[in-house]
Amino acid sequence: MAFRYRAVDILELDGERLLASERQAALSQLLILAGLRRMGEVVEQEARKMPILNDILDHEVLGREFKKGLAEGVQQGVRQGMQQGELKVLRRLIEKRFGAMPHRRRCLRRRSV
C-alpha cells in the first residue's frame, strides 16, 4: 500500500467553494426545519425567488448566529489543541525522566468544559 498526500496552506483554499458548501448545508437544514412545520414548500419557493443565501454571513439574524457558532467552535478547537499539546509535553517529560511508558488504551474520561 502506498499513500500520498499534499499539505495545503489554508490561505490557498478557495473561500468561495467553502461558502457555497456552507450555504447548501444551511439551506438543507432550513428545509428540514421547515418540513417539520409543514412549511417546506413555502421555503423552497422563496429560496428560488430570492437569493436569500447569497451571503449568509450578511443576514442580520442567521449571519449573527452563524458567526457566533463559528467563534465558539474556534475557541473550543483552540482549547482542545492546547490541552492535547500540554498532554504531549507532559508525556515527553515523564518519559524523559522515567523512561518509556507502556502503551495503554485511552481511559481518560472527557471533561465537560
Summary of the structure (lengths in Angstrom):
residues: 113
radius of gyration: 22.1
end to end distance: 40.5
largest distance: 68.1
contacts: 190
relative contact order: 0.05
helix: 66%
strand: 0%
